[in-house]
Amino acid sequence: MKKFKRSMLALTIAAVLTTVTACGSGEQASKTNTQTASNTTEQKTEQKTEKQEEKLSGTIAIDGSSTVFPILEAVSEEYNLIQPNVKAPVGVSGTGGGFKRFVIGETDFSNASRPIKEEEAALAKENGVEYIELKLAFDGLSVVVSKDNDFVDYLTVEELNRMWVDGSDVVTWKDLRPEWPEIKIEFFSPGHDSGTYDYWNEVILKKTDIRKDAQLSEDDNVLVMGVSGGKGGIGYFGYAYYYENQDKLKVVPIDNGNGAITPTEETINNGTYAPLSRPMFMYVNKEALKRPEVLDYLTFLNEHVGELALEVGYINMPQLEYDNNAELIKKAK
């Protein structure tokens, strides 16, 4: 009887030891499997991080509109923080000057404050340059006078036409309205290569010549200095340049027949600031998108250009426009 009990005890102990050993082995296996899975996850995460942080290099050629320049300058500065080896300087040859380079394949992107003209598109086709057109932001072309001008409260579209056309009889402010002082008007305008000039020529001058004594410059900062330099100065340029120089300039509300409207984020975006609200464009050489740095820059631009446009004084597009841009980029690449 005692012998049987000892045998049963031995068997029981053995069984317990076997169970403990098995459990230990299971726990060890589980621990090993967990460590393996964890290591695999870490490796995948590291690989993903390395891929995300892949450093690109190269130079992207950008030129064109001085009006669009502040937007692209902001984009390039932000992009440089994440891809410091990609150089994307922004030229300011004017819309027309930028297209002259773009249509012969000299640049990757061409900034424009107007759509491409038929003759420019024809030259691009002739030179084998295929492109896509992207809308970046809205601008309200702003008419400005000196901060010292305390009498101009608004101007009509008709008055602007009468003042600015070639052969105008308006020499002093009194010539425009009898109640205004007899101060000689000094006219400052973007140059002929500027898309801003083209737009002004179309909607204000009705495609006639600008007056001969207007002082033209492709540099909007020169125009700011000219207008702010005397009580008689008047000029026009993109909203951002007025926005940056509010301490020197006074913006003039414009009456297009429905009351005088001041350019603001709201009036530019909803089109009530007419006829001087307009979209800003970028033209992209499709061939350039084969280079990874160009595609990466353009993708970054389309994702952030709306918020950056607001920061530098322009008005962002509805999100649908940027979604449309993304589809165009996807198809083009």
PAKE-107692 format. One line per 10 residues: number of its first residue (from 1); for each residue x, y, z of N, C-alpha, C. Coordinates in steps of 0.001 Angstrom, whole numbers, always signed. Example, Ala and Ser with C-alpha at 12.3 -4.5 7.8 and 13.67 -1.06 7.14 Angstrom:
1) +13190,-5690,+7800,+12300,-4500,+7800,+13200,-3300,+7800; +12850,-2250,+7080,+13670,-1060,+7140,+12900,+30,+7870
***
This chain:
1) +824,-1187,+0,+0,+0,+0,+869,+1251,+0; +1878,+1311,+885,+2790,+2425,+940,+3563,+2581,-359; +3942,+1422,-919,+4690,+1458,-2173,+3847,+2082,-3268; +2543,+1760,-3311,+1649,+2291,-4332,+1494,+3796,-4167; +1362,+4238,-2902,+1242,+5658,-2654,+2474,+6427,-3091; +3678,+5834,-2817,+4910,+6508,-3253,+4962,+6600,-4766; +4518,+5502,-5418,+4529,+5504,-6883,+3580,+6570,-7424; +2406,+6662,-6808,+1441,+7682,-7249,+1981,+9086,-7004; +2661,+9255,-5858,+3243,+10557,-5544,+4302,+10937,-6563; +5122,+9929,-6920,+6174,+10177,-7905,+5571,+10585,-9244
11) +4505,+9881,-9632,+3851,+10191,-10905,+3237,+11588,-10879; +2644,+11935,-9723,+2025,+13252,-9587,+3065,+14358,-9699; +4196,+14185,-9020,+5283,+15168,-9065,+5803,+15312,-10486; +5974,+14162,-11129,+6481,+14176,-12502,+5536,+14945,-13413; +4228,+14682,-13184,+3237,+15360,-14020,+3275,+16869,-13800; +3399,+17248,-12514,+3475,+18671,-12191,+4688,+19313,-12833; +5850,+18600,-12709,+7076,+19131,-13300,+6958,+19268,-14803; +6312,+18259,-15422,+6139,+18292,-16875,+5282,+19487,-17278; +4193,+19721,-16479,+3296,+20846,-16773,+4004,+22172,-16629; +4794,+22268,-15514,+5543,+23503,-15279,+6527,+23767,-16398
21) +7224,+22677,-16787,+8212,+22800,-17869,+7542,+23217,-19164; +6393,+22584,-19420,+5669,+22907,-20649,+5205,+24349,-20647; +4695,+24774,-19477,+4239,+26160,-19369,+5392,+27128,-19558; +6515,+26752,-18937,+7698,+27591,-19074,+8136,+27691,-20513; +8102,+26572,-21196,+8504,+26558,-22599,+7541,+27397,-23429; +6225,+27294,-23092,+5222,+28074,-23819,+5415,+29557,-23607; +5678,+29930,-22341,+5900,+31337,-22048,+7132,+31859,-22763; +8186,+31017,-22770,+9418,+31416,-23446,+9187,+31586,-24943; +8399,+30617,-25496,+8099,+30697,-26925,+7295,+31951,-27229; +6295,+32194,-26328,+5470,+33385,-26523,+6304,+34648,-26446
31) +7221,+34678,-25447,+8092,+35834,-25279,+8984,+36017,-26490; +9496,+34885,-26990,+10368,+34942,-28169,+9605,+35463,-29382; +8346,+34941,-29562,+7527,+35376,-30695,+7206,+36862,-30602; +6911,+37313,-29352,+6604,+38732,-29149,+7799,+39604,-29498; +9009,+39151,-29019,+10222,+39905,-29312,+10478,+39956,-30819; +10253,+38807,-31486,+10467,+38751,-32939,+9529,+39715,-33669; +8235,+39681,-33259,+7253,+40579,-33874,+7608,+42025,-33617; +8059,+42285,-32360,+8431,+43652,-32000,+9608,+44131,-32833; +10609,+43239,-32984,+11786,+43594,-33780,+11410,+43866,-35232; +10488,+43010,-35760,+10051,+43196,-37142,+9346,+44534,-37322
41) +8475,+44874,-36338,+7760,+46155,-36387,+8730,+47322,-36344; +9740,+47214,-35432,+10735,+48280,-35315,+11502,+48453,-36608; +11857,+47289,-37236,+12603,+47357,-38492,+11771,+48037,-39579; +10455,+47667,-39623,+9581,+48286,-40621,+9456,+49784,-40368; +9316,+50146,-39076,+9193,+51565,-38721,+10437,+52331,-39120; +11628,+51714,-38838,+12891,+52347,-39199,+12992,+52521,-40705; +12576,+51463,-41446,+12633,+51540,-42902,+11708,+52633,-43419; +10490,+52713,-42806,+9535,+53728,-43213,+10067,+55124,-42929; +10672,+55273,-41728,+11227,+56569,-41349,+12339,+56981,-42296; +13211,+55998,-42608,+14307,+56280,-43534,+13760,+56709,-44890
51) +12666,+56038,-45307,+12072,+56387,-46597,+11487,+57789,-46553; +10782,+58113,-45423,+10184,+59432,-45281,+11239,+60525,-45242; +12388,+60201,-44655,+13435,+61193,-44485,+14472,+61143,-45607; +14111,+60473,-46702,+15028,+60396,-47839,+15381,+61801,-48308; +16658,+62065,-48389,+17107,+63406,-48768,+17279,+63495,-50279; +16676,+64517,-50837,+16765,+64763,-52269,+17743,+65898,-52522; +18168,+66025,-53758,+19064,+67120,-54129,+18779,+67528,-55567; +19260,+68705,-55913,+19061,+69205,-57267,+18649,+70661,-57250; +18478,+71213,-58440,+18063,+72609,-58580,+16819,+72681,-59459; +15835,+73432,-59002,+14584,+73598,-59734,+14550,+75017,-60289
61) +14309,+75147,-61582,+14310,+76463,-62245,+12896,+77037,-62247; +12726,+78159,-61546,+11423,+78821,-61419,+11573,+80287,-61816; +10667,+80770,-62653,+10720,+82183,-63062,+9306,+82650,-63373; +9152,+83967,-63551,+7858,+84486,-63955,+7400,+85695,-63180; +6124,+85719,-62869,+5431,+86880,-62332,+5997,+87401,-61010; +6178,+88725,-60956,+6580,+89345,-59693,+5416,+89329,-58702; +4197,+89278,-59218,+3024,+89217,-58336,+2955,+87882,-57612; +3282,+86802,-58316,+3241,+85467,-57713,+4484,+85202,-56866; +5525,+85987,-57089,+6813,+85778,-56410,+6707,+85583,-54893; +5970,+86433,-54139,+5934,+86246,-52682,+5400,+84880,-52254
71) +4452,+84340,-53032,+3894,+83024,-52704,+4952,+81946,-52884; +5622,+81955,-54046,+6624,+80918,-54336,+7853,+81068,-53448; +8200,+82298,-53101,+9322,+82502,-52190,+9026,+81839,-50846; +7793,+81991,-50355,+7398,+81373,-49091,+7420,+79852,-49201; +6954,+79311,-50328,+6965,+77857,-50545,+8397,+77324,-50534; +9285,+77991,-51271,+10682,+77543,-51351,+11370,+77588,-49990; +11086,+78630,-49206,+11683,+78739,-47871,+11229,+77598,-46966; +9935,+77279,-47003,+9404,+76193,-46168,+9918,+74838,-46636; +9971,+74645,-47946,+10435,+73359,-48484,+11906,+73137,-48152; +12674,+74215,-48157,+14105,+74111,-47863,+14374,+73611,-46448
81) +13420,+73776,-45547,+13584,+73298,-44170,+13563,+71772,-44097; +12858,+71122,-45026,+12797,+69662,-45006,+13688,+69024,-46073; +14008,+69782,-47111,+14912,+69283,-48161,+15970,+70350,-48455; +16927,+70506,-47549,+17912,+71593,-47682,+18832,+71469,-48886; +18917,+70282,-49480,+19807,+70093,-50621,+19114,+70335,-51969; +17835,+70676,-51904,+17117,+71032,-53132,+17044,+72554,-53206; +17613,+73113,-54241,+17624,+74566,-54419,+16481,+74956,-55366; +15643,+75893,-54901,+14502,+76318,-55718,+14370,+77834,-55683; +15373,+78555,-56239,+15283,+80024,-56271,+14187,+80474,-57227; +13557,+81605,-56899,+12422,+82080,-57683,+12806,+83362,-58424
91) +12784,+83321,-59756,+13096,+84491,-60565,+11883,+85397,-60728; +12134,+86638,-61131,+11047,+87615,-61297,+11173,+88344,-62642; +11154,+87595,-63717,+11248,+88185,-65056,+9928,+88767,-65530; +8869,+88624,-64728,+7540,+89021,-65168,+6847,+87847,-65846; +5530,+87898,-65933,+4789,+86788,-66541,+5256,+86525,-67971; +5319,+87576,-68767,+5750,+87414,-70154,+7185,+86948,-70270; +8072,+87533,-69448,+9473,+87131,-69460,+9656,+85688,-69022; +8855,+85271,-68048,+8920,+83880,-67596,+8484,+82917,-68675; +7414,+83263,-69393,+6932,+82388,-70462,+7949,+82288,-71601; +8699,+83352,-71870,+9713,+83306,-72927,+10732,+82206,-72651
101) +11081,+82036,-71378,+12027,+80981,-71001,+11345,+79611,-70947; +10113,+79593,-70448,+9398,+78330,-70232,+9102,+77612,-71544; +8678,+78359,-72564,+8242,+77727,-73810,+9393,+77139,-74623; +10633,+77466,-74233,+11778,+76836,-74919,+12467,+75824,-74002; +11839,+75515,-72876,+12328,+74461,-71994,+13421,+74869,-71033; +13612,+76169,-70817,+14673,+76630,-69913,+14299,+76497,-68436; +13004,+76519,-68138,+12565,+76475,-66740,+11615,+75308,-66501; +11537,+74903,-65236,+10633,+73821,-64835,+9240,+74344,-64523; +9181,+75498,-63854,+7910,+76132,-63487,+7911,+77574,-63974; +6727,+78034,-64426,+6582,+79435,-64803,+5385,+80019,-64062
111) +5648,+81014,-63206,+4588,+81670,-62450,+3933,+82736,-63320; +2614,+82864,-63221,+1914,+83794,-64105,+721,+84424,-63404; +520,+85714,-63678,-656,+86396,-63143,-1726,+86545,-64220; -1591,+85750,-65271,-2607,+85645,-66330,-2440,+84283,-66993; -3465,+83809,-67709,-3312,+82548,-68449,-2310,+82707,-69591; -1747,+81607,-70021,-810,+81613,-71134,-1530,+82058,-72412; -840,+82856,-73234,-1444,+83342,-74474,-1339,+82284,-75576; -2181,+82424,-76601,-2193,+81448,-77705,-833,+81354,-78380; -203,+82503,-78608,+1092,+82474,-79296,+2180,+81831,-78427; +2079,+82005,-77105,+3033,+81370,-76189,+2813,+79858,-76158
121) +1548,+79447,-76137,+1226,+78020,-76156,+1703,+77374,-77456; +1589,+78116,-78552,+2035,+77598,-79850,+3548,+77396,-79872; +4281,+78336,-79279,+5742,+78195,-79204,+6141,+77005,-78342; +5418,+76789,-77243,+5700,+75639,-76389,+5511,+74334,-77163; +4424,+74244,-77919,+4151,+73048,-78720,+5227,+72841,-79771; +5625,+73936,-80401,+6666,+73881,-81434,+7984,+73356,-80862; +8257,+73689,-79620,+9510,+73263,-78975,+9368,+71977,-78164; +8221,+71323,-78278,+8016,+70048,-77599,+7850,+70153,-76093; +7424,+71318,-75612,+7223,+71520,-74172,+5750,+71272,-73837; +5494,+70159,-73152,+4142,+69870,-72682,+4022,+70350,-71242
131) +2852,+70859,-70881,+2728,+71470,-69555,+1333,+71255,-68981; +1229,+71503,-67678,-71,+71567,-67017,-203,+72938,-66366; -1441,+73393,-66225,-1724,+74688,-65597,-2360,+74455,-64231; -1777,+75048,-63190,-2309,+74941,-61832,-2721,+76322,-61329; -3843,+76388,-60635,-4259,+77630,-59973,-3750,+77605,-58535; -3137,+78715,-58120,-2500,+78758,-56804,-3284,+79561,-55771; -3783,+80724,-56163,-4426,+81629,-55208,-5159,+82723,-55975; -5924,+83523,-55242,-6567,+84704,-55809,-5769,+85956,-55445; -5836,+86935,-56352,-5236,+88240,-56075,-6255,+89319,-56397; -6193,+90396,-55656,-7011,+91556,-55970,-6083,+92673,-56393
141) -6023,+92934,-57696,-5154,+93984,-58194,-5564,+95302,-57524; -4620,+95922,-56808,-4951,+97053,-55937,-4467,+98382,-56503; -5384,+99353,-56544,-5056,+100719,-56934,-4670,+101472,-55666; -3498,+102124,-55694,-2994,+102763,-54472,-2556,+104204,-54739; -2665,+105005,-53690,-2137,+106375,-53708,-1272,+106538,-52459; -629,+107676,-52375,+224,+107958,-51223,-596,+108044,-49941; +26,+107670,-48838,-616,+107795,-47532,-953,+109261,-47243; -206,+110190,-47865,-436,+111628,-47660,-1637,+112154,-48443; -2138,+111338,-49368,-3288,+111758,-50172,-4555,+111647,-49316; -5120,+112791,-48953,-6277,+112802,-48058,-7584,+113163,-48765
151) -7585,+113134,-50107,-8795,+113549,-50828,-9394,+112454,-51704; -8593,+111523,-52201,-9150,+110449,-53035,-9841,+109430,-52136; -11168,+109348,-52230,-11924,+108413,-51406,-12318,+107153,-52169; -12508,+107273,-53484,-12757,+106115,-54335,-12583,+106560,-55782; -12471,+105602,-56690,-12414,+105885,-58126,-13333,+104911,-58846; -13928,+105363,-59939,-14740,+104464,-60758,-13859,+103833,-61835; -14340,+102744,-62413,-13624,+102088,-63509,-13502,+103050,-64690; -14527,+103836,-64938,-14505,+104805,-66028,-13435,+105880,-65776; -13320,+106341,-64534,-12298,+107328,-64211,-10899,+106761,-64395; -10720,+105507,-64005,-9411,+104864,-64189,-9053,+104816,-65673
161) -10028,+104458,-66490,-9793,+104408,-67931,-9420,+105782,-68460; -10164,+106786,-68054,-9919,+108148,-68532,-8540,+108647,-68111; -8102,+108263,-66917,-6802,+108709,-66415,-5637,+108050,-67130; -5761,+106735,-67387,-4601,+105934,-67756,-4394,+105728,-69252; -5420,+105968,-70072,-5263,+105677,-71505,-4346,+106698,-72180; -3709,+106243,-73242,-2853,+107126,-74031,-3693,+108268,-74618; -3181,+109490,-74515,-3912,+110647,-75019,-4849,+111251,-73994; -4770,+110807,-72746,-5647,+111319,-71694,-5456,+112829,-71483; -6581,+113504,-71173,-6515,+114938,-70880,-6379,+115207,-69377; -6241,+114131,-68594,-6112,+114277,-67142,-4642,+114469,-66782
171) -4314,+115643,-66243,-2940,+115941,-65833,-2863,+116116,-64322; -3869,+116783,-63771,-3915,+116984,-62313,-5152,+116283,-61749; -5176,+116146,-60433,-6334,+115538,-59797,-7587,+116396,-60006; -7416,+117694,-60120,-8555,+118594,-60364,-9188,+118328,-61725; -8376,+117864,-62689,-8910,+117543,-64014,-9886,+116372,-63950; -9705,+115528,-62954,-10564,+114344,-62817,-11856,+114686,-62081; -11731,+115422,-60975,-12907,+115905,-60238,-12625,+117344,-59790; -13514,+118280,-60095,-13285,+119701,-59808,-13018,+120000,-58328; -13579,+119168,-57440,-13408,+119428,-56003,-12045,+118980,-55471; -11294,+118284,-56299,-9977,+117819,-55859,-8912,+118872,-56174
181) -7776,+118856,-55462,-6746,+119894,-55639,-6012,+119784,-56982; -5446,+120886,-57376,-4701,+120934,-58640,-3263,+120453,-58416; -3156,+119185,-58107,-1850,+118541,-57882,-1566,+117621,-59066; -394,+117737,-59644,-22,+116905,-60805,-17,+115425,-60417; -622,+114599,-61265,-671,+113153,-61015,+572,+112494,-61597; +1209,+111664,-60809,+2331,+110841,-61282,+1864,+109390,-61350; +2031,+108790,-62523,+1499,+107454,-62788,+2613,+106402,-62730; +2362,+105311,-61993,+3338,+104230,-61865,+2656,+102902,-62202; +3274,+102165,-63124,+2654,+100948,-63638,+3680,+99821,-63782; +3264,+98568,-63602,+4132,+97442,-63971,+4502,+97512,-65448
191) +5607,+96888,-65802,+6088,+96928,-67180,+5323,+96009,-68120; +5657,+96100,-69398,+4933,+95365,-70444,+5084,+93851,-70320; +6134,+93367,-69661,+6309,+91923,-69496,+5498,+91372,-68330; +4831,+92252,-67618,+4084,+91843,-66428,+2677,+91382,-66778; +2259,+90274,-66165,+883,+89822,-66330,-90,+90784,-65691; +382,+91520,-64678,-459,+92535,-64042,-764,+93651,-65033; +243,+94059,-65802,+18,+95064,-66849,-978,+94536,-67886; -804,+93275,-68301,-1707,+92693,-69297,-3146,+92703,-68801; -3324,+92372,-67530,-4676,+92335,-66971,-5273,+93740,-66917; -4470,+94710,-66472,-4890,+96109,-66421,-5238,+96604,-67829
201) -4404,+96242,-68773,-4628,+96646,-70161,-5956,+96112,-70689; -6312,+94920,-70269,-7545,+94293,-70752,-8789,+94877,-70081; -8789,+94973,-68746,-10037,+95335,-68049,-10196,+96831,-67814; -9085,+97582,-67789,-9171,+99030,-67550,-8925,+99823,-68840; -7844,+99510,-69527,-7518,+100255,-70749,-8274,+99753,-71972; -8979,+98620,-71821,-9754,+98033,-72931,-8867,+97767,-74150; -7651,+97283,-73861,-6676,+96864,-74869,-6150,+98015,-75725; -6146,+99232,-75149,-5506,+100370,-75811,-4183,+100659,-75118; -3411,+101583,-75649,-2094,+101888,-75078,-2220,+102661,-73764; -1215,+102464,-72912,-1136,+103221,-71672,-542,+104602,-71971
211) -852,+105580,-71142,-362,+106943,-71374,+1167,+106969,-71386; +1724,+107858,-72185,+3166,+107881,-72428,+3985,+108314,-71211; +3380,+109118,-70329,+4166,+109600,-69193,+4101,+108674,-67976; +3442,+107529,-68106,+3430,+106563,-66999,+4817,+105965,-66827; +5258,+105865,-65587,+6572,+105294,-65290,+6406,+103798,-65050; +7048,+102983,-65901,+6882,+101528,-65861,+8088,+100851,-65220; +7819,+99799,-64448,+8891,+99001,-63844,+8396,+97585,-63597; +9286,+96622,-63820,+8961,+95225,-63520,+9106,+94930,-62025; +9695,+95853,-61285,+9918,+95679,-59848,+8825,+96405,-59073; +7958,+95649,-58419,+6844,+96264,-57684,+7321,+97134,-56531
221) +8485,+96843,-55987,+9025,+97671,-54901,+9376,+99076,-55397; +9801,+99163,-56659,+10071,+100475,-57269,+8767,+101260,-57389; +7696,+100572,-57745,+6390,+101218,-57864,+5906,+101715,-56503; +6114,+100917,-55476,+5734,+101327,-54113,+6448,+102613,-53730; +7752,+102671,-53984,+8536,+103860,-53654,+8063,+105070,-54444; +7733,+104858,-55730,+7285,+105960,-56571,+5979,+106553,-56084; +4999,+105692,-55822,+3680,+106161,-55386,+3765,+106848,-54025; +4521,+106263,-53110,+4592,+106802,-51745,+5454,+108056,-51660; +6183,+108374,-52732,+7127,+109491,-52694,+6516,+110874,-52829; +5256,+110962,-53207,+4641,+112281,-53363,+3136,+112198,-53249
231) +2496,+113319,-52975,+1052,+113357,-52747,+257,+113075,-54010; +871,+113251,-55185,+148,+113071,-56442,+244,+111687,-57044; +1019,+110785,-56437,+1272,+109478,-57036,+76,+108540,-57025; -16,+107722,-58079,-1010,+106647,-58152,-384,+105478,-58896; -726,+104272,-58493,-190,+103082,-59153,-1088,+101892,-58889; -704,+100757,-59409,-1471,+99520,-59188,-517,+98333,-59208; -828,+97329,-58413,-59,+96078,-58377,-825,+95077,-57532; -229,+93898,-57331,-878,+92839,-56567,-1160,+93245,-55122; -2205,+92657,-54555,-2665,+92979,-53209,-1565,+92813,-52169; -706,+91820,-52350,+340,+91548,-51353,+1285,+92723,-51172
241) +1562,+93443,-52254,+2498,+94569,-52144,+1852,+95755,-51431; +542,+95912,-51604,-147,+96911,-50774,-150,+96447,-49314; -470,+95173,-49111,-572,+94596,-47765,+721,+94793,-46972; +1853,+94652,-47661,+3160,+94784,-47004,+3550,+96248,-46778; +2886,+97165,-47460,+3299,+98580,-47413,+2156,+99509,-46995; +1309,+99024,-46108,+163,+99817,-45658,+583,+101078,-44904; +1812,+101068,-44380,+2286,+102257,-43659,+2627,+103401,-44623; +2844,+103062,-45917,+3218,+104082,-46910,+2100,+104388,-47902; +1171,+103449,-48070,+180,+103539,-49138,-1253,+103514,-48617; -2148,+104084,-49405,-3587,+104013,-49135,-4247,+103316,-50315
251) -5004,+102261,-50046,-5682,+101548,-51123,-6968,+102304,-51476; -7294,+102335,-52766,-8451,+103089,-53257,-9601,+102130,-53562; -10765,+102296,-52924,-11936,+101489,-53294,-12331,+101768,-54748; -12815,+100737,-55440,-13153,+100857,-56859,-14647,+100605,-57057; -15268,+101510,-57819,-16693,+101400,-58119,-16871,+100919,-59555; -17425,+99721,-59680,-17673,+99142,-61003,-19142,+99267,-61394; -19858,+100180,-60709,-21273,+100382,-61008,-22200,+99933,-59901; -21639,+99230,-58916,-22453,+98732,-57804,-21965,+99261,-56463; -21329,+100411,-56472,-20796,+100971,-55237,-19310,+100679,-55111; -18625,+101514,-54341,-17175,+101372,-54180,-16847,+100178,-53287
261) -15944,+99328,-53755,-15543,+98118,-53021,-14040,+98169,-52754; -13666,+97906,-51517,-12253,+97839,-51126,-11758,+96405,-51255; -10548,+96173,-51782,-10040,+94800,-51838,-9746,+94262,-50444; -10363,+93145,-50099,-10130,+92443,-48837,-10145,+90949,-49141; -9812,+90146,-48154,-9846,+88694,-48339,-11233,+88247,-48797; -12264,+88806,-48202,-13633,+88406,-48532,-14052,+88880,-49917; -13813,+90167,-50238,-14292,+90699,-51519,-13511,+90149,-52712; -12243,+89818,-52492,-11452,+89217,-53567,-11920,+87796,-53819; -12145,+87049,-52734,-12518,+85636,-52856,-13912,+85468,-53447; -14855,+86333,-53072,-16221,+86153,-53571,-16489,+86896,-54878
271) -15474,+87616,-55393,-15597,+88251,-56701,-16302,+89589,-56715; -16711,+90105,-55553,-17383,+91403,-55545,-16413,+92548,-55822; -15113,+92300,-55580,-14113,+93303,-55958,-13825,+93119,-57449; -14727,+93659,-58241,-14662,+93478,-59697,-14381,+94831,-60365; -13672,+94821,-61486,-13209,+93643,-62244,-11755,+93274,-61951; -11260,+93627,-60768,-9828,+93500,-60509,-9441,+92282,-59673; -10373,+91337,-59454,-10015,+90060,-58819,-9575,+89081,-59903; -8554,+88295,-59626,-8027,+87380,-60647,-7270,+86230,-59988; -7195,+85069,-60653,-6414,+83948,-60111,-4937,+84060,-60471; -4102,+83432,-59657,-2669,+83316,-59911,-2377,+81884,-60395
281) -1452,+81753,-61334,-1191,+80463,-61968,+274,+80019,-61820; +458,+78695,-61959,+1791,+78134,-62177,+1685,+77143,-63335; +2635,+77244,-64263,+2707,+76309,-65384,+3885,+75370,-65147; +3639,+74072,-65326,+4611,+73031,-64971,+5006,+72247,-66211; +6299,+72173,-66477,+6824,+71363,-67575,+6703,+69889,-67191; +5926,+69125,-67953,+5696,+67715,-67625,+6983,+66912,-67578; +7911,+67211,-68479,+9174,+66476,-68536,+9935,+66604,-67225; +9839,+67765,-66587,+10567,+68002,-65338,+10072,+67112,-64202; +8832,+66634,-64296,+8260,+65816,-63229,+8898,+64428,-63145; +9724,+64075,-64116,+10460,+62805,-64049,+11558,+62871,-62991
291) +11950,+64084,-62610,+12971,+64243,-61571,+12300,+64242,-60208; +12761,+63374,-59293,+12066,+63217,-58003,+11982,+64491,-57183; +13009,+65342,-57260,+12973,+66573,-56457,+11914,+67544,-56975; +11701,+67548,-58291,+10689,+68433,-58869,+9286,+67976,-58469; +9035,+66675,-58580,+7736,+66133,-58208,+7465,+66329,-56715; +8487,+66108,-55898,+8323,+66263,-54449,+8027,+67712,-54077; +8748,+68642,-54712,+8529,+70074,-54457,+7110,+70464,-54861; +6681,+70010,-56027,+5364,+70384,-56528,+4254,+69818,-55640; +4445,+68592,-55172,+3465,+67984,-54262,+3383,+68785,-52964; +4542,+69152,-52427,+4595,+69976,-51211,+3904,+71317,-51454
301) +4205,+71936,-52589,+3611,+73228,-52918,+2089,+73143,-52928; +1541,+72149,-53615,+93,+72068,-53741,-592,+71828,-52398; +95,+71149,-51484,-476,+70866,-50172,-441,+72073,-49243; +507,+73003,-49468,+710,+74098,-48515,+507,+75495,-49097; +334,+75612,-50415,+326,+76940,-51036,-855,+77798,-50572; -1984,+77174,-50244,-3138,+77940,-49790,-2863,+78706,-48506; -2328,+78003,-47503,-2038,+78650,-46219,-893,+79651,-46349; +95,+79350,-47199,+1224,+80266,-47377,+791,+81513,-48155; -137,+81347,-49088,-666,+82506,-49817,-1329,+83484,-48851; -2077,+82963,-47910,-2721,+83816,-46901,-1685,+84565,-46074
311) -590,+83883,-45738,+444,+84487,-44901,+1118,+85674,-45581; +1209,+85643,-46912,+1909,+86729,-47617,+952,+87718,-48280; -338,+87639,-47933,-1262,+88671,-48374,-2149,+88337,-49554; -2190,+87064,-49962,-3091,+86669,-51034,-4234,+85845,-50455; -5131,+85407,-51306,-6324,+84695,-50861,-6273,+83265,-51393; -6444,+82299,-50493,-6359,+80899,-50915,-7584,+80482,-51724; -7373,+79481,-52588,-8447,+78923,-53397,-9314,+77992,-52539; -10536,+77679,-52978,-11297,+76605,-52329,-10527,+75292,-52437; -10694,+74392,-51459,-9935,+73134,-51430,-10136,+72325,-52704; -11305,+72434,-53309,-11581,+71691,-54536,-10555,+72002,-55621
321) -10099,+73255,-55690,-9100,+73631,-56704,-7784,+72900,-56464; -7375,+72782,-55196,-6125,+72081,-54887,-6268,+70572,-55121; -7477,+70051,-54901,-7738,+68641,-55219,-7632,+68415,-56724; -8148,+69360,-57491,-8038,+69266,-58957,-6575,+69332,-59390; -5810,+70201,-58735,-4367,+70288,-59015,-3688,+68942,-58786; -4042,+68310,-57654,-3425,+67015,-57305,-3704,+65969,-58381; -4896,+65980,-58929,-5241,+65038,-59997,-4435,+65331,-61265; -4290,+66598,-61585,-3485,+66977,-62756,-2031,+66538,-62599; -1488,+66728,-61400,-99,+66330,-61128,+37,+64818,-61237; -920,+64086,-60672,-895,+62617,-60700,-898,+62099,-62134
331) -1755,+62696,-62964,-1839,+62254,-64371,-583,+62641,-65149; -43,+63810,-64845,+1117,+64313,-65599,+2373,+63506,-65338; +2533,+63002,-64112,+3778,+62295,-63784,+3823,+60912,-64402
***
